[in-house]
């Protein structure tokens, strides 16, 4: 059995599921999802609570019981109890694997026993061996909503370029500001200029949580449309699906935008991403996040 701890929003949950699914296939075992962190509403400063979001996709849903979760070392236990739990887990062939850097953990499939994955796993390298399965399971259960559906024909009929601009908690939350660099106007304008030089007659579709900032700061010489949150759909599924319909992508350091670009199956797509995914002391964590073939600015 492989259990994966789900944390963060939809993009992060997709990374966590994808690695868990890949590992469960390589080990020929069951994947179960641990929702306990998402369900915990204990007050925390500068923290954004999230819900379980994978139910908009065609994923294999099996949920771990509290007993199964507690059979691994529990953070609710005291230090002596955790130490004893580690000893017990070793004899029971249970492995609590916590991500400490952005490596690939290639040898986990060789472990003879149950594995609990505790991390974000933000790299294609964790699931590239089953990318066709992931693409199938990350298809949407429902069609586009009525409002978003009206945009789809226009997007697919032109050289559409999605631009995702995330500000929100990246700007307002002190914890997020320390963890991430906010992509600024220069980044977006440089990326727009780059794609404009590489593709004929691009049309830009801007997906953002800060429409006013986009209208004030992005002076684009090409045709463009700003897609506000009234088009987002349930759990932002329409936003994500519209992004995947675009031919090219400019993304910030956002896992949601990452998946919008990755789920576009075109081999000719141009994807531009920031060189630095994380800021401050966490810079090294993002070095495997941007796949080979994507451009970094």
Residue pairs with C-beta under 8 A, 6 or more apart in sequence:
1 29
1 30
1 31
1 32
1 68
1 114
1 115
2 20
2 23
2 24
2 27
2 29
2 30
2 31
2 32
2 114
2 115
2 116
2 117
3 20
3 31
3 32
3 33
3 34
3 64
3 68
3 69
3 72
3 114
3 115
3 116
3 117
4 16
4 17
4 19
4 20
4 31
4 32
4 33
4 34
4 116
4 117
5 16
5 34
5 36
5 37
5 116
5 117
5 118
5 119
6 12
6 13
6 16
6 17
6 33
6 34
6 35
6 37
6 38
6 52
6 54
7 13
7 16
7 37
7 38
7 50
7 120
8 50
8 120
8 255
9 48
9 50
9 53
9 255
9 256
10 53
10 54
10 56
10 235
10 236
10 240
10 256
10 259
11 254
11 255
11 256
11 257
11 258
11 259
12 120
12 122
12 255
13 50
13 52
13 53
13 54
14 54
14 57
14 138
14 255
14 259
15 120
15 121
15 122
15 123
15 126
15 255
16 117
16 119
16 120
16 121
17 31
17 33
17 54
17 59
18 121
18 126
18 127
18 134
18 138
19 117
19 121
19 126
19 127
20 31
20 33
20 117
21 31
21 59
21 60
21 127
21 130
21 133
21 134
21 137
22 126
22 127
22 129
22 130
22 134
23 31
23 108
23 109
23 115
23 117
24 30
24 31
25 130
25 133
26 109
26 129
27 109
27 115
29 114
30 62
31 60
31 62
32 62
32 63
32 64
32 68
33 54
33 61
33 62
33 63
33 64
34 63
34 64
34 69
34 116
35 52
35 63
36 66
36 69
38 50
38 51
38 52
41 49
45 175
46 173
46 174
46 175
46 176
47 175
48 169
48 173
48 176
51 235
53 235
54 61
55 61
55 141
55 235
56 140
56 141
56 142
56 234
56 235
56 237
57 137
57 138
57 139
57 140
57 141
58 136
58 137
58 138
58 139
58 140
58 141
59 137
59 138
60 137
69 116
71 89
71 92
71 94
71 114
72 85
72 89
72 94
72 96
72 114
72 116
73 82
73 85
73 86
73 89
73 96
74 82
74 85
75 82
77 85
86 96
89 95
89 96
92 113
93 111
93 112
93 113
93 114
94 113
94 114
94 115
94 116
95 108
95 111
95 113
95 114
95 115
95 116
96 116
96 118
97 105
97 108
97 115
97 116
97 117
97 118
97 119
98 118
98 119
99 105
99 117
99 118
99 119
99 120
99 121
101 284
101 285
102 122
102 123
102 284
102 285
102 286
102 287
102 288
102 289
103 288
104 123
104 125
104 126
104 288
105 126
108 115
122 255
122 258
122 277
122 285
122 286
122 288
122 289
123 288
123 289
124 131
124 262
124 291
125 288
127 134
135 263
135 265
138 259
138 263
140 237
140 241
142 234
142 237
143 149
144 152
144 233
144 238
144 241
144 242
145 231
145 233
145 234
145 238
147 230
147 231
147 238
148 231
148 232
148 233
148 238
148 239
148 241
148 242
151 205
151 225
151 227
151 231
151 242
152 242
152 245
154 160
155 205
155 242
155 245
155 246
156 245
158 201
158 203
159 199
159 200
159 201
159 202
159 203
159 247
159 248
160 202
160 203
160 204
160 205
160 245
160 246
160 247
160 248
161 192
161 195
161 199
161 202
161 203
161 204
161 205
161 246
161 247
161 248
161 249
161 250
162 205
162 207
162 242
162 243
162 246
162 248
162 249
162 250
162 251
162 257
162 260
162 261
163 188
163 191
163 192
163 204
163 205
163 206
163 207
163 208
163 249
163 250
164 207
164 208
164 243
164 249
164 250
164 251
164 252
164 254
164 256
164 257
164 260
165 183
165 188
165 206
165 207
165 208
165 209
165 210
165 213
165 214
165 252
166 208
166 209
166 252
166 254
166 256
166 257
167 182
167 208
167 209
167 210
167 213
168 209
168 210
169 176
170 176
170 177
170 180
170 182
171 177
171 182
171 210
178 279
178 280
179 278
179 279
179 280
179 282
180 253
180 277
180 278
180 279
181 253
181 274
181 276
181 278
181 279
182 252
183 252
183 253
183 274
185 217
185 218
187 252
187 274
187 297
188 218
188 250
189 218
189 219
190 297
191 250
191 272
191 297
192 204
192 218
192 220
192 222
192 250
194 272
194 295
194 297
195 202
195 248
195 250
195 270
195 272
196 202
196 221
196 222
198 270
199 247
199 248
199 270
202 222
202 248
203 222
203 223
203 224
203 225
204 220
204 222
204 223
204 224
204 225
205 224
205 225
205 227
205 242
205 243
205 246
206 214
206 218
206 224
206 225
206 226
206 227
207 227
207 239
207 242
207 243
207 257
207 260
208 214
208 226
208 227
208 228
209 229
211 226
211 228
214 226
215 226
218 224
227 239
227 242
229 239
231 238
231 239
231 242
232 238
232 239
233 239
233 241
236 256
239 260
240 256
240 259
240 260
240 263
243 249
243 257
243 260
243 261
243 264
244 260
244 263
244 264
245 264
246 264
247 264
247 266
247 268
247 269
248 269
248 270
248 271
249 257
249 260
249 261
249 264
249 269
249 270
249 271
249 272
250 271
250 272
251 257
251 258
251 260
251 261
251 271
251 272
251 273
251 274
252 274
253 273
253 274
253 276
253 277
253 278
253 286
253 289
258 273
258 289
261 269
261 271
261 273
261 294
262 291
270 295
271 293
271 294
271 295
272 294
272 295
272 296
272 297
273 290
273 294
273 295
273 296
273 297
274 296
274 297
275 296
275 297
276 283
276 286
277 285
277 286
277 287
277 289
277 290
278 284
278 285
278 286
290 296
